[in-house]
Amino acid sequence: MSRRRFTIIDGWLLVFKILILFVVIGGTVSSLAAPKYSGEQWLDFFVFGLAQGGIYALIALGYTLVYGILFMINFAHGEVFMSGAFTAFFVAQAMATPPAKGEPAFLDVYPFFGLIIVMLVAMVTSTVVAVTLERVAYRPLRRAPRLVPLITAIGASFFLQYTFRGLYGSGVEAYPEIPSLKGSLLLGDFLLGVAILIIAVVIGWLMVPLYRRLKKQWENTPSLRWAPFPVTLVILLLVLYFVTIPLQGVLINAVDGMVTLSPETMQKLDITVASEYPLPATRIQAVVIVASILLMVGLYYIVHYTKLGKAMRAVAEDKDVAALMGIDVDRIITMTFALGAVLAGAAGVLYALIFRQVHFFMGFIPGLKAFTAAVLGGIGNIPGAMLGGFFLGVFESLGPSLFLEGLGIPAPYQLKDAIAFTMLVLVLIFRPTGIMGVELSKKKA
């Protein structure tokens, strides 16, 4: 096989690579040589980057799922994310309002269930919007040239933006706070969360027979075929809630009995017990990181270990052959849009929890950054979208302090969006297949 000739363009790209490398190394060395931030502050930047990276990854998975099956970039996906967050805002606001003067609000008393309800509302809303877009705007254009659905997606994006602006106005709405999620993550919170996660896994494993029994009983009833998983999930959440509530005090006391801190450390931090030791993250950041990882694990399981996932992979490989094997291609494509929308709706709530605001334009920039994350990881590749999201989030959080300040650039944090989109340009120039992607010709071979 003959080797490709080294052209003038290749030479300019090589020079460009070397120049970028020198700029990045120079800025990093300058920043570290004259340290402006402490190790704790760098760790804070990193944790915040992980949290926003998890949100980018959830949105990016919607892009990569649709592209993997239709080879189409759904540029309206950011507005699917926005619609879920916006609708959930009204539910959260209602639950954060006390029913009567002097009485606590539902969200104050039951933050766990309140957050689950808000997230479910966002998921349902985003799914309805995404499935409607697929049925009305994209399905009639499935045989059209690729540019046509791309332009349609951009038009749908603007349509959704200004529809929500017309319905709810152009102002910024403040997302209600959840009191139990305020403040730093404490050691007791962390160990309690680990214990709850372990208990959830055990209870979930014990409930597998119930799920299989419900599935077998209802598989011949068309109106109930969808019900076994939601019913099992609701029972799991209820059992988990009533099991863990009595254990909270026991676990916290166990932490205080097992973990000892020096008197100097406790005096410095102004704490009286070990469970109050603050970790380098806020409670909201911890919730966002854990929730995003759990949702990604759930998606990975669905795609690789369920009948729906096998059908999705078959349709992605060859639609015509999949149809000949009895797979309903239209249904699988709709389910793919729905899966991406579920993740986008959850991401909308997590985004609103961190930044505490919603507005009609909130899906545009995160949507483009999530697209950057999908391209960075290798669009069409699910693990690549996850990796690209976290990498972009951390890079965007650390970049201004690590690279730009060392170069003497004023107000570097105003350029954090530029960092993300510069990365998109660089990836498209130097590695258009992304970190974990493959060339289209190889994929189709």
N, C-alpha and C positions, 0 to 999 in steps of 0.2 A: 504494500500500500504506500503510495507516494505521500510525502510530507507536504503540508501546506507551506507556501512561500511566506517569508517574513516581509511584510509590506511596510510602507511608510506609516500607515495608520497604526500598525502594531508597534512601531517605534515610538510614536507619539503617546500611545496608551501606556507603554512601559515607562516613559519619562513622567507621565501623569501619576502612575502608581508610586514611583520613587518620591515624587514631590509630596504626595499625600502622606506617605510614610514618614518623611522628614518633618512635616507639619505636626502630625499626631505625636511623634516621639518628642519633638522639641517642646510642644505645649505641655506634655505630660511631665517631662523632666523639669521644666521651669516651675510647674505647679508643685511638684513634690520637693524641689530644692528649697523653696520658700513656703513651707506649709502654712496655709491659712486656716485649715480645718483640722479638728482633732479626729482621732480614730473613731470615736463615738459618732461624730457627725458624718463621716464617710459611711459608717454602718447604717445610719439613718437614711442617707441617700440611697444606699443599696436596697434596703428593705422597701422603701417607697417605690423604687424602680421595679422590684419584684411584684408589688401590688398592682401598679398600673400595667406592667407587662402581662400579668394574668388576664386583665381586662382586654388588652390588645389581642392576646392569644384566643380568647373566647370568640371575639368578633372575627378574627382571621380564619378561624375554623369554618365559619359560614361561607367565606369567600372560597376557601380551598375545597369544601364539599361540593359546591355548585360547579366550580371549575373542573373538578375531577370527573364529573358526569357529563356536563354540557360544553366544556371548554369555553365558558362564558364568564366574564367578570361582572358580577351583579353590583354595580355602583350604587344601587339603592339600598344596599345592606346596612349602611350607616344610619339610614332613616328608619329601618326596621328596629335597630338598636334604640334609636331615639323614641320611637312610638311606645316601646315597652316601658322605658323609664318614665315617660310623660304620663302614661295611663296609671302606672303604679304609684306615681306621686299623689294622685287624688285619693287612692286607697290608703296610702301611708298617712296622709294629712287627716283623713277621717279617723283612723285608728289612734292618731296622736292627739286628738281633741278629746278632753274629758267629757263624759256623758252629762255630768252636772257639776256645778261649782263645788270644789273641795274634794271631788272624787278623782282617782287616778285614771289615766287613759289606758286603753287596751294595750297599746304598744309599750307602756311603762310596766304593766303587770306581767304581760306575756310577750316579751321581746322575741323569743325563739319562734313561737307560732306566728307572731305578727310579721316577722321577716320572711317566713316561709310563705305566708299568704300574699305578701307584696310581690315576692319573686314569682309565684305562680301566676298572679294577675299579669305581670310583665311578660312572662313566657307565652301565655295564651294570646295576649294582644299582639305580640310580635309574630306569633305563628299565623294568626288570622291575616295580618297585613302581608306577610311573605307569601302565603298560599294564594291569596287574592291576586297579588302581583304575578305569580307564576301562571295562574289560570287565565287572567285577563290580558296581561301585557306580554308575557314571554312565550307561552305555549303556541299561540298562533304564528309566531315568528321562528319556530324551531328549525324549519327548513330554509330560512332566509340566510343570506350572507352574514358572517359573524359581526360585521360592523353595524348591522341593523339592530339586533338586540342590545348591543353595547350602547348605542345612541338612545334606545328606548329606556334602558336602565338609568341613564343620566337624566332623561326627562322625568322618569318616575321619581327619582330622588328629589328634584325640584318641586314636583307636584306634592309629595308628602310633606316637604318642608313648609311650603306655603299653605297647605291645608291645615296643618297644626298651628301655624301662625294665625290664620283666620279664625280658628276655633278658640284658641287660648291666648292670643295676643303675642306681642314680640318681647314682652318683659321676661326677666329671669326670676324663676320661682325658687325659693329656698326649700330644700328637702328637709323634712322634720328630723330632728335628732332622736336617736334611741339612747336613753340615759345609761343603760347598762353597757353600751359600747363606747362610752366616752372614756378618755384617759389612756394611759399606757397599759400595755399587756403585762400582767404580773406573773410571777413564777407559778403561783397557785392557779391562775387562769390557764396557763399553758399545760400544766400537768393534768388539770381537770379536763381540758379539751382532748388530750391524748387518751385519758381514761374513757371518756364518752365515745371517742372514735373506736376504741377497742370493743367496748360494749355494743356499739352499733353493728360492728362486723359480726360479732357472735350472735346477736339477736337476728340479724339479717340472714345468717347461715341457718339458724333454726327455723326461719319462716319460709325457706325455699320449698319444703313440702306443701305448705299452705298455698303458695303461688302455683305450684304444679297442679294441685287439686282443683283450684278455681279455674285454671286454664283448661283443664280437661272437661270440667262440668259446663263451661260456658263457650267452648269452641264451636258448638253447633247452633249457638244463638247469635245471629249477626249483630244484634244491638248490644251484646255484652262482650264481644270478642276483645274489645279494647280495655275492658275493666279490670282484669286480674292484676296487672302491675300497679295501677293507681290505688286500688283497694288495699293491696299488700303494703304499698308504700305508706298510706295513711295509718294503717294499723301499726307498722314499724315505728313511725314517728310518735304515735300516742304511747306505745309501750316504752319507747326510749325516754320520752319526757317523764313519765311517771316512775320509771326506774332510776333515772339520774338525779331527779330533784332531791330525794332523801339522801343520796350519796354525796351531795356537794359538801356538806359540813364535815362528813367523815373524811373525805379526800383532802380537804384543806387542813384539817387537824393532823392527818397523816403526814402531809408535807411539812408542817411546822415541827412535827416530832422527829422526822428523818433528816431534814436539812438544817444545818447550823451555819450561822454567819458570825463573823467577828463583831464584837461590840463597836469597834471603830467604824466598820462598814454600815452597821445599822444606825449608828448615830449620824453618820454622814448623809445617809439617805432618808433619815427621819422616819424609820419604820420600826415596828415593835416585834414583828414575826417574819419568818423567812418567806412565807407565801406572798408577802407584799413586795418582794424584791422586783423592781421594774426591769423588764427586758427591752431590748432595742427595737421596739415596734409598738404601734398603737393597737388597741383591740380591733378597730375597724380594719386596719391593714392585715391583721392576722385572719380575720373573717374572710376578707377578699381573697387572700392567697389560698387559704384552705378550700374555700368554696370553688374557686376557679380550678384548682387541681382536681377536686372530686368530680366536677362536671366534665373535665377532660378525660379522666379515667373512665367515667360512664360512657362517653362518646366512643372511646377506643374499644370498650367492651362491646358496645352495640355494633360497631362496624366490623369487628373481627370475629365475634362469637355468637351472633344471632342470625336468624334467617333473613331479617331485613338487611343486615350488614352484608351478608353473602349476595343477596339480590342487588344491593347497591354496587358492590364490586363487579358483579357480572355486567350490569348496565354500563358501568364506567369502561369496562373492557371492550364490549361490542353490543350496542343496543339491538341490532337486528338478530344476532344469535341469541341474546337473552330473551327477546320476544318469542323466538321459535321454541325456546325451552319452557314457555308458559309463564314467563315473568311479565307482569303488568308494568310496562316501562313508564307509562304516564303516572301511575300511582307511586312508583319508586322515586321518580323525579320530584313529585309533590312532597313525599316524605323527606327527601333530602333537603328541600327548602325549609320544611318544618323543623327538622333537626337543627339546621343552622340558625333558624329564628329563635328556637328555644334557648340556645346558648347566647344569642345576641340580647334577648330579653333579660336573661340573668345578668349579663354584663352591664346592661343599662342600670339595673338596680345597684350593682356593686360600684359602678362609676359614680352614681348619685350619692352613695354612702360616703365615698371619699371626698368628693368635691362639693357635695351638699347643694347642688343647684341643677335645675333642668331648664331648658329653653328650646325653641323650635330648631335652632341651628346646631344643637349639641352633638348631632350624629356625624357632621361633616368631617371635622378634623380627626376625631377618633377613628372614623371609618377609613379615611385615607391612610392613617398610621397603621391600622390593622391590615390594610391591603399591602403596605410596605412590609409588615411582618410576614405576611403570607408569601410575598415574593422573596424575602430574605431567606425564609426557611425552605422554599421550593414549593410554589403554588401547585396544589393538587396533592401535596404530601401532608398527611395529618400530623405526624410527629414533627415535621418541619415547621408547620404553622405554630405549634405549641412552642417549639424552641425559638422560632423567630420572634414571637410575641414577647417572651420573657427577655430575650437578648435586647430587643429594641427598647423595652421599658427601662431596663437597667442602664443601657447606653444613653438614653435620653436623660435619665436622672443624674448620672455621673458625668456625662460629657461636658456640660458647661463649666463645672468646677475643675474637671480633670484636664481638659484640652484648651478651652477658650480663655479661661482666666490666665493660664500660663503664657498665652500669646499676647496678653495685654488688651484684649477686647473688652470694651466697657459694657456693662449690663449684660453679661453672657446668658443669663436665664431667659432673657427676651428672645434668644435665638434657639431655644430648645426645639421648637417646631422645625426650624431650618435644619437642625442636626438630623432629625428623623427623615426629612425628605431628601437631604443630601445623601443619606445612606441608600435611599431608594434609587437615586440616579447612579450611584457608584455600583450598586448591585446589578442594575440593568446593563451597565457598561462592561463590567469585568466578569460577572458570573450571573448571567440572566436566568440560569436554571436554579439558582439559590443554593443554600448550604446542602440540603438533602434531596434536591430535585434531580430529575434525569431529563435528558434531551427528549423532545417530543418524538423524534424519529426512532430513538431507542425504545421508548415506551410503547410505541405502536408496532415495533418489530416483532 
